[in-house]
Amino acid sequence: MSQKQLLLGDEALALGALHAGLSGVYAYPGTPSTEITEYIQGHPLTAERGVHCRWSVNEKTAMEEALGMSFAGKRSLVCFKHVGLNVCADPFMGSAVTGANGGLVIASCDDPSMHSSQNEQDSRFYASFALIPVFEPSSQQEAYEMAREAFDYSESRGIPVMMRLTTRLSHSRSIVEGIDNSAARTPNEMHFPANEVQWCTLPVNARKRYRQLIKDYAGFEEDAVKSRFNSLTEGPDKSLGVIACGIAYNYLMENFPDGCPFPVLKISQYPFPKELILKLAGMCKRILVLEEGQPLLEERLRGILPHGVEILGRLSGALPRTGELSPDPVRKALGLPEREGCAPSEVPAPRPPALCQGCGHRDFFTALNAVMKNYPKGKVFSDIGCYTLGWLPPFESFTTCVEMGASVTMAQGSAFSGLYPAVAVIGDSTFTHSGMTGLLDAVNEKSDILVCISDNLTTGMTGGQDSAGTGRLEAICEGLGVPKEHIRTIVPLPVNYPEMERVIREEIEYHGVSVIISRRECIQTAKRHAKK
Amino acid sequence: MKRDIILAGVGGQGILSIATVIGSAALEQNLSLKQAEVHGMSQRGGDVQSHLRLSDAPIHSDLIPLGGADIIISMEPMEALRYLPFLAKDGWIITNTVPLKNIPNYPEMEEVEKALAKVKNLVALDAEAMAKAVQSPRSANMVLLGASAAVMKILEPEKLRDGIRRIFARKGDAIVDANLKAFDAGLEFSRKQ
């Protein structure tokens, strides 16, 4: 029986994938994408059908595992936050060349306004770069329906498909209708690609395949012109034409409760439908482009539209150049009068996020700071995770944080340049994600660095997912060649400060690669475990 | 009819449980609903807000426009003030009066109270003491929900009670009753204002 449910955009996508006959999800947690995989992990169909749902070590392994499943003829889903696409850029680009056998959908969740991220890169650029089609839902209902169609599309066209979500849709809940678990498509049987040649990307094969891919891409564009997710709606007032991509469509319509007076082109499937855009430009001499994220379409339109058509958007200054959209900036761009609420208050002070009370990272930073005070010429390099909050007062424990794993390698580069002491601080999950390879470099170079793994036995920032190296960090470091006597373990608690400081000092004084594992369970997961 | 609500507080204060109850009631009443939540880094003790939109007509945006909110429900008094530009001039603030001071530069309470007093429609209550008074110390959020029920309009209090019954059912009757008592204490307080 068909039902309705209240679902996050992430959950709607996940359910759509399950109902499309998913055989496996491969993912590394990252805000705002985490809930896709978590929803699949908790859904009864997953257990019933034996759908793969274990977290991968990083986005690159996830993407490759999913590609392997697609090669074997089954439907697979990859999920990550936008910067995860950088980590798996190599297999992502490669997957356009191999193509897909079983449906392969890549859910990349962008974070404009950087609510929980280090940049606001727009995944649509990657897709266009790779010549991969994109589905960009504007609502939870569309997220559900598109996920199902994206798998069919991927399989019928033999190409991976990206589903692009942004924070506001990923983390917003709404009613999704027409849900019927009993109508879920049966997962594919294993079957191999009819044309296996393109799955080996030797130049001789890749050259041929690339030419075909370019031809196929023209077909994807024709599909986008006909897609039910892209629509051109006439409007009586031709003084402006509006192109609204994905969720930006909602902000447009919010400003016109009785219907938009301007012609509107809603785009939710890419490559963008040039034919429809030209049709709109034939009606209107001014075009406003509303897109959540970076001005991809606005930029490209300049090469397509006839001379004399004015293009308004983030580049023209009609919309803010950065940050996520909302009804109000869109209202301004439409030339409507500003809305007014109560006067803002000067009273509230900023309340930035902070490490939880009782968190082991706190005790580790306290001890590290006490030791580093004696080494005023030293520098600490850190990484991505809860512990990045240690940059803020009262800790201010380190100088850098760039991307997953960079603490270990940047410490190494700086140490070679003459920095001493060079200390890296990295979380357990980040270490297995991208720190291990850098540690091997350090061992091979006999680098004079101290790597501190602040091990809370989980992937904390995203809500406590399993961490790939739990229980094996010492063995991993030893296997990579760190001398056993320089792999030290401490328990970050105030009562242990003297001991912690002694160990940190000793390993700074050792001129070679040493690792200190500061290990205590995340206070959040510990609370949950205590309740059980 | 529409009701746009901003739920405000500090990460970990349980504003999403308020949203879950309202959401369940709205679903049951066949209302349209959109609810934008904050996940990720901000949940670590930072300020958090959720935009909750209810309507008997389709809703477009997941975010409430400036001046569009009918109610701000806040678990913390200073946080209630953060979202004033979103509040309609005749909108309501329903706020807990107990401050959560996890920052060194928390303003003087007198200033916070003065700023709140300027709001035209204000219900300020010590939700934590009221929750304790009905032997349900962890249900301050349900006290606030109850207090807002008096001005919710689009959902009758009984529909919200049903929401509480559904959401807390798997935790047992005692928990359901405790939350209902907290809800009723808030509702009664608000009605007497």
Interface residues (C-beta under 8 A of the other chain):
Chain A: K4 L6 L8 T31 P32 T34 E35 H115 S116 R168 L169 H171 S172 R173 S174 I175 I247 Y249 N250 Y251 L252 M253 E254 N255 S326 P327 D328 R331 E338 R339 E340 G341 C342 A343 P344 S345 V347 P348 A349 P350 R351 P352 P353 A354 L355 C356 C386 L389 M461 T462 G463
Chain B: V10 G11 A19 G23 S24 L27 S32 L33 K34 Q35 A36 E37 V38 H39 G40 M41 S42 Q43 R44 G45 G46 D47 I59 H60 S61 D62 L63 I64 P65 L66 G67 G68 A69 M78 E79 L81 R82 L84 P85 F86 L87 A88 K89 G91 N102 I103 N105 Y106 P107 E111 V112 A115 V119
